[in-house]
Amino acid sequence: MVDWIGWVATGVFAISYFCADPLRLRLLQAFAALLWLSYGILIKAPPVIVANVIVAALALSSAFRKQQPAQNG
């Protein structure tokens, strides 16, 4: 059962590469990182836990950060 969480996380992360919308991309990557985080907790793997706390936090913060208007010239 635990391995399936890792496989689903891998699938979600891979699918995120097909997203053209930056918000959807970051949300899918955050979701995948949360799945990986759960997997890391279940298998008691600190590197997996720490790495995916960082990835999830960065993905979520960049998803909800106000976008700066593009400057021309």
VMD Tcl script that builds the backbone (N, CA, C; Angstrom):
set m [mol new atoms 219]
animate dup $m
set s [atomselect $m all]
$s set {name element resname resid chain x y z} {
  {N N MET 1 A 0.823 -1.203 0.000}
  {CA C MET 1 A 0.000 0.000 0.000}
  {C C MET 1 A 0.863 1.263 0.000}
  {N N VAL 2 A 1.901 1.257 0.834}
  {CA C VAL 2 A 2.756 2.433 0.941}
  {C C VAL 2 A 3.417 2.749 -0.399}
  {N N ASP 3 A 3.877 1.712 -1.089}
  {CA C ASP 3 A 4.526 1.937 -2.388}
  {C C ASP 3 A 3.601 2.627 -3.373}
  {N N TRP 4 A 2.304 2.349 -3.284}
  {CA C TRP 4 A 1.366 2.970 -4.214}
  {C C TRP 4 A 1.329 4.483 -4.068}
  {N N ILE 5 A 1.536 4.978 -2.843}
  {CA C ILE 5 A 1.572 6.431 -2.639}
  {C C ILE 5 A 2.728 7.025 -3.443}
  {N N GLY 6 A 3.877 6.367 -3.401}
  {CA C GLY 6 A 5.021 6.823 -4.180}
  {C C GLY 6 A 4.764 6.777 -5.672}
  {N N TRP 7 A 4.104 5.709 -6.132}
  {CA C TRP 7 A 3.804 5.590 -7.563}
  {C C TRP 7 A 2.804 6.648 -8.017}
  {N N VAL 8 A 1.795 6.902 -7.205}
  {CA C VAL 8 A 0.814 7.944 -7.546}
  {C C VAL 8 A 1.492 9.314 -7.552}
  {N N ALA 9 A 2.362 9.560 -6.573}
  {CA C ALA 9 A 3.097 10.825 -6.532}
  {C C ALA 9 A 3.933 11.003 -7.795}
  {N N THR 10 A 4.574 9.938 -8.224}
  {CA C THR 10 A 5.368 9.986 -9.458}
  {C C THR 10 A 4.483 10.320 -10.647}
  {N N GLY 11 A 3.327 9.677 -10.737}
  {CA C GLY 11 A 2.397 9.932 -11.835}
  {C C GLY 11 A 1.884 11.357 -11.848}
  {N N VAL 12 A 1.506 11.870 -10.686}
  {CA C VAL 12 A 0.992 13.242 -10.605}
  {C C VAL 12 A 2.081 14.229 -11.012}
  {N N PHE 13 A 3.289 14.000 -10.528}
  {CA C PHE 13 A 4.383 14.901 -10.881}
  {C C PHE 13 A 4.670 14.862 -12.378}
  {N N ALA 14 A 4.657 13.669 -12.963}
  {CA C ALA 14 A 4.899 13.544 -14.407}
  {C C ALA 14 A 3.796 14.242 -15.207}
  {N N ILE 15 A 2.554 14.088 -14.798}
  {CA C ILE 15 A 1.430 14.726 -15.485}
  {C C ILE 15 A 1.540 16.248 -15.432}
  {N N SER 16 A 2.140 16.760 -14.366}
  {CA C SER 16 A 2.250 18.220 -14.227}
  {C C SER 16 A 3.032 18.846 -15.379}
  {N N TYR 17 A 3.892 18.081 -16.028}
  {CA C TYR 17 A 4.672 18.611 -17.149}
  {C C TYR 17 A 3.816 18.904 -18.381}
  {N N PHE 18 A 2.605 18.411 -18.404}
  {CA C PHE 18 A 1.707 18.659 -19.524}
  {C C PHE 18 A 0.818 19.887 -19.303}
  {N N CYS 19 A 0.977 20.561 -18.170}
  {CA C CYS 19 A 0.155 21.724 -17.850}
  {C C CYS 19 A 0.722 22.975 -18.512}
  {N N ALA 20 A -0.126 23.659 -19.259}
  {CA C ALA 20 A 0.276 24.922 -19.874}
  {C C ALA 20 A 0.033 26.088 -18.909}
  {N N ASP 21 A -0.927 25.928 -18.018}
  {CA C ASP 21 A -1.280 26.975 -17.061}
  {C C ASP 21 A -0.330 26.919 -15.856}
  {N N PRO 22 A 0.427 27.997 -15.599}
  {CA C PRO 22 A 1.398 27.978 -14.503}
  {C C PRO 22 A 0.785 27.690 -13.129}
  {N N LEU 23 A -0.421 28.192 -12.879}
  {CA C LEU 23 A -1.057 27.932 -11.592}
  {C C LEU 23 A -1.367 26.452 -11.435}
  {N N ARG 24 A -1.945 25.855 -12.443}
  {CA C ARG 24 A -2.267 24.426 -12.392}
  {C C ARG 24 A -0.988 23.591 -12.239}
  {N N LEU 25 A 0.067 23.983 -12.949}
  {CA C LEU 25 A 1.351 23.286 -12.847}
  {C C LEU 25 A 1.847 23.285 -11.405}
  {N N ARG 26 A 1.865 24.452 -10.784}
  {CA C ARG 26 A 2.381 24.547 -9.418}
  {C C ARG 26 A 1.494 23.816 -8.415}
  {N N LEU 27 A 0.192 23.865 -8.619}
  {CA C LEU 27 A -0.704 23.157 -7.706}
  {C C LEU 27 A -0.536 21.645 -7.824}
  {N N LEU 28 A -0.375 21.162 -9.044}
  {CA C LEU 28 A -0.133 19.723 -9.221}
  {C C LEU 28 A 1.203 19.318 -8.620}
  {N N GLN 29 A 2.223 20.152 -8.807}
  {CA C GLN 29 A 3.526 19.836 -8.225}
  {C C GLN 29 A 3.463 19.870 -6.694}
  {N N ALA 30 A 2.705 20.793 -6.130}
  {CA C ALA 30 A 2.528 20.839 -4.678}
  {C C ALA 30 A 1.805 19.590 -4.191}
  {N N PHE 31 A 0.770 19.170 -4.918}
  {CA C PHE 31 A 0.035 17.962 -4.551}
  {C C PHE 31 A 0.945 16.738 -4.599}
  {N N ALA 32 A 1.749 16.633 -5.656}
  {CA C ALA 32 A 2.689 15.518 -5.768}
  {C C ALA 32 A 3.688 15.547 -4.614}
  {N N ALA 33 A 4.177 16.730 -4.272}
  {CA C ALA 33 A 5.126 16.837 -3.165}
  {C C ALA 33 A 4.486 16.428 -1.843}
  {N N LEU 34 A 3.204 16.761 -1.655}
  {CA C LEU 34 A 2.515 16.340 -0.437}
  {C C LEU 34 A 2.338 14.819 -0.396}
  {N N LEU 35 A 2.093 14.226 -1.559}
  {CA C LEU 35 A 2.040 12.764 -1.616}
  {C C LEU 35 A 3.399 12.159 -1.280}
  {N N TRP 36 A 4.460 12.731 -1.861}
  {CA C TRP 36 A 5.817 12.258 -1.556}
  {C C TRP 36 A 6.131 12.460 -0.074}
  {N N LEU 37 A 5.675 13.558 0.496}
  {CA C LEU 37 A 5.874 13.818 1.916}
  {C C LEU 37 A 5.209 12.719 2.746}
  {N N SER 38 A 3.979 12.379 2.399}
  {CA C SER 38 A 3.273 11.295 3.099}
  {C C SER 38 A 4.043 9.987 2.982}
  {N N TYR 39 A 4.513 9.709 1.792}
  {CA C TYR 39 A 5.306 8.498 1.553}
  {C C TYR 39 A 6.564 8.514 2.427}
  {N N GLY 40 A 7.263 9.657 2.456}
  {CA C GLY 40 A 8.478 9.765 3.265}
  {C C GLY 40 A 8.215 9.546 4.749}
  {N N ILE 41 A 7.099 10.067 5.230}
  {CA C ILE 41 A 6.737 9.874 6.638}
  {C C ILE 41 A 6.477 8.394 6.908}
  {N N LEU 42 A 5.734 7.753 6.020}
  {CA C LEU 42 A 5.396 6.341 6.218}
  {C C LEU 42 A 6.615 5.428 6.190}
  {N N ILE 43 A 7.596 5.764 5.368}
  {CA C ILE 43 A 8.795 4.909 5.307}
  {C C ILE 43 A 9.917 5.450 6.202}
  {N N LYS 44 A 9.630 6.529 6.926}
  {CA C LYS 44 A 10.579 7.131 7.869}
  {C C LYS 44 A 11.893 7.506 7.177}
  {N N ALA 45 A 11.778 8.313 6.103}
  {CA C ALA 45 A 12.933 8.733 5.322}
  {C C ALA 45 A 13.089 10.255 5.413}
  {N N PRO 46 A 13.897 10.742 6.350}
  {CA C PRO 46 A 14.052 12.190 6.525}
  {C C PRO 46 A 14.418 12.958 5.246}
  {N N PRO 47 A 15.309 12.462 4.377}
  {CA C PRO 47 A 15.608 13.232 3.167}
  {C C PRO 47 A 14.379 13.436 2.276}
  {N N VAL 48 A 13.538 12.429 2.175}
  {CA C VAL 48 A 12.313 12.536 1.367}
  {C C VAL 48 A 11.363 13.534 2.027}
  {N N ILE 49 A 11.258 13.485 3.330}
  {CA C ILE 49 A 10.369 14.389 4.065}
  {C C ILE 49 A 10.811 15.845 3.888}
  {N N VAL 50 A 12.070 16.119 4.168}
  {CA C VAL 50 A 12.577 17.492 4.112}
  {C C VAL 50 A 12.499 18.045 2.693}
  {N N ALA 51 A 12.940 17.255 1.722}
  {CA C ALA 51 A 12.930 17.718 0.330}
  {C C ALA 51 A 11.522 18.087 -0.113}
  {N N ASN 52 A 10.543 17.303 0.271}
  {CA C ASN 52 A 9.195 17.555 -0.209}
  {C C ASN 52 A 8.443 18.600 0.602}
  {N N VAL 53 A 8.839 18.851 1.836}
  {CA C VAL 53 A 8.319 20.011 2.561}
  {C C VAL 53 A 8.769 21.269 1.828}
  {N N ILE 54 A 10.042 21.293 1.420}
  {CA C ILE 54 A 10.579 22.449 0.698}
  {C C ILE 54 A 9.876 22.630 -0.646}
  {N N VAL 55 A 9.751 21.542 -1.412}
  {CA C VAL 55 A 9.130 21.626 -2.738}
  {C C VAL 55 A 7.668 22.058 -2.625}
  {N N ALA 56 A 6.925 21.480 -1.694}
  {CA C ALA 56 A 5.510 21.844 -1.532}
  {C C ALA 56 A 5.376 23.312 -1.136}
  {N N ALA 57 A 6.220 23.765 -0.216}
  {CA C ALA 57 A 6.156 25.166 0.220}
  {C C ALA 57 A 6.481 26.117 -0.931}
  {N N LEU 58 A 7.506 25.798 -1.703}
  {CA C LEU 58 A 7.864 26.661 -2.834}
  {C C LEU 58 A 6.781 26.665 -3.903}
  {N N ALA 59 A 6.225 25.488 -4.198}
  {CA C ALA 59 A 5.181 25.407 -5.222}
  {C C ALA 59 A 3.945 26.187 -4.794}
  {N N LEU 60 A 3.544 26.038 -3.548}
  {CA C LEU 60 A 2.353 26.755 -3.074}
  {C C LEU 60 A 2.595 28.254 -2.978}
  {N N SER 61 A 3.762 28.643 -2.482}
  {CA C SER 61 A 4.017 30.080 -2.367}
  {C C SER 61 A 4.116 30.735 -3.741}
  {N N SER 62 A 4.719 30.044 -4.707}
  {CA C SER 62 A 4.804 30.634 -6.045}
  {C C SER 62 A 3.451 30.600 -6.753}
  {N N ALA 63 A 2.593 29.663 -6.403}
  {CA C ALA 63 A 1.272 29.592 -7.023}
  {C C ALA 63 A 0.392 30.764 -6.600}
  {N N PHE 64 A 0.555 31.210 -5.363}
  {CA C PHE 64 A -0.331 32.236 -4.846}
  {C C PHE 64 A 0.325 33.605 -4.701}
  {N N ARG 65 A 1.558 33.723 -5.147}
  {CA C ARG 65 A 2.240 35.019 -5.141}
  {C C ARG 65 A 1.600 35.906 -6.199}
  {N N LYS 66 A 1.464 37.173 -5.896}
  {CA C LYS 66 A 0.898 38.098 -6.888}
  {C C LYS 66 A 1.836 38.188 -8.071}
  {N N GLN 67 A 1.267 38.085 -9.242}
  {CA C GLN 67 A 2.049 38.173 -10.469}
  {C C GLN 67 A 2.365 39.626 -10.772}
  {N N GLN 68 A 3.605 39.891 -11.105}
  {CA C GLN 68 A 4.021 41.232 -11.517}
  {C C GLN 68 A 3.675 41.415 -12.974}
  {N N PRO 69 A 3.112 42.582 -13.342}
  {CA C PRO 69 A 2.820 42.802 -14.752}
  {C C PRO 69 A 4.119 42.853 -15.562}
  {N N ALA 70 A 4.084 42.298 -16.752}
  {CA C ALA 70 A 5.265 42.314 -17.614}
  {C C ALA 70 A 5.537 43.734 -18.065}
  {N N GLN 71 A 6.802 44.096 -18.061}
  {CA C GLN 71 A 7.179 45.439 -18.514}
  {C C GLN 71 A 7.663 45.363 -19.949}
  {N N ASN 72 A 7.191 46.254 -20.754}
  {CA C ASN 72 A 7.619 46.301 -22.150}
  {C C ASN 72 A 8.807 47.235 -22.276}
  {N N GLY 73 A 9.829 46.736 -22.974}
  {CA C GLY 73 A 10.974 47.575 -23.287}
  {C C GLY 73 A 11.939 47.578 -22.234}
}
mol reanalyze $m
mol bondsrecalc $m
mol representation Tube
mol addrep $m
